[in-house]
Amino acid sequence: MASVKVKETVAANPVVVFSKAYCPYCLSVKNLLQQVGASFMTVELDTESDGSEMQAALLEWTGLRSVPNVFIGGNHIGGCDTTTGLHQQGKLISLLTEAGALAKPSA
């Protein structure tokens, strides 16, 4: 069931951050997404009743057990380093815009 829940959550939201409330790397990614104005869903695995099962499902699906585990437009992006790296390379905003998580800039 956790695997289905994880995949349905990712499919239903432009951006999903699987997180743990106390994790500084998760906080860093959530702050970055807020700073750029992205709309995103956060799933705090440490407060979900089936959080450990969801984390195991993420490991099976993505190969990553660590958090944050970030998805944009249904695609697995990775963790904190990957997400901040995309931003530093100037690629994060376009990914977020394509996924519908950012309003397109008016021309």
C-alpha positions in Angstrom: 0.0 0.0 0.0 2.8 2.4 0.8 4.2 2.1 -2.7 0.8 2.9 -4.2 0.4 5.9 -1.9 3.9 7.3 -2.8 3.3 6.9 -6.5 -0.2 8.4 -6.3 1.2 11.4 -4.3 3.9 12.0 -6.9 1.4 11.7 -9.8 -1.1 14.1 -8.2 1.3 17.0 -7.4 3.7 19.0 -9.5 6.4 18.9 -6.8 6.7 16.5 -3.8 9.3 16.6 -1.1 9.4 13.5 1.0 11.0 14.9 4.2 11.5 14.5 7.9 10.5 17.5 10.1 13.8 17.5 12.0 16.2 17.1 9.0 18.3 20.1 8.2 18.8 19.0 4.5 15.0 18.8 4.1 14.6 22.2 5.6 17.1 23.6 3.2 15.2 22.2 0.2 11.8 23.4 1.5 13.3 26.9 2.1 14.8 27.0 -1.4 11.4 26.0 -3.0 9.6 28.6 -0.9 12.2 31.3 -1.9 11.7 30.7 -5.6 7.9 30.7 -5.1 7.2 27.1 -6.0 4.1 25.4 -4.9 4.9 22.0 -3.5 3.6 19.2 -1.3 5.6 18.0 1.7 5.2 14.5 3.1 6.8 14.4 6.5 7.7 10.7 6.8 8.4 11.0 10.6 4.8 12.1 11.2 3.0 9.7 8.8 1.7 6.5 10.4 3.1 4.6 7.5 6.2 6.8 7.1 8.7 4.0 7.4 6.8 1.9 4.9 6.7 4.9 2.5 10.5 5.4 3.0 11.1 1.7 2.1 8.9 2.2 -1.0 11.0 5.2 -2.0 14.1 3.1 -1.6 12.7 0.4 -3.9 11.5 2.9 -6.5 14.3 5.5 -6.5 17.3 3.7 -5.0 17.4 6.4 -2.3 16.4 5.9 1.3 17.6 9.3 2.5 15.5 12.4 2.8 14.8 14.8 1.3 13.6 12.8 -1.7 12.4 15.3 -4.3 10.1 14.8 -7.3 9.4 17.5 -9.9 6.8 16.9 -12.6 6.6 13.2 -11.7 10.3 12.7 -12.1 12.7 11.8 -9.4 15.2 14.6 -8.9 17.2 13.3 -5.9 18.1 14.9 -2.6 19.3 18.2 -1.2 22.6 18.3 -3.1 21.0 17.6 -6.5 18.1 20.0 -5.9 20.4 22.9 -4.8 22.9 22.0 -7.6 20.1 22.3 -10.2 19.3 25.7 -8.8 23.0 26.8 -8.9 23.1 25.6 -12.6 20.0 27.7 -13.4 17.9 24.6 -14.2 15.6 24.4 -11.3 13.3 27.3 -12.2 12.6 25.9 -15.7 11.9 22.4 -14.3 9.5 23.9 -11.8 7.8 26.0 -14.4 7.4 23.1 -16.8 5.9 21.1 -14.0 3.3 23.8 -13.3 4.7 24.6 -9.8 5.7 28.2 -10.8 3.6 30.8 -12.5 5.0 31.4 -16.0 6.7 34.9 -16.2 4.6 37.3 -18.2 6.2 38.4 -21.4 
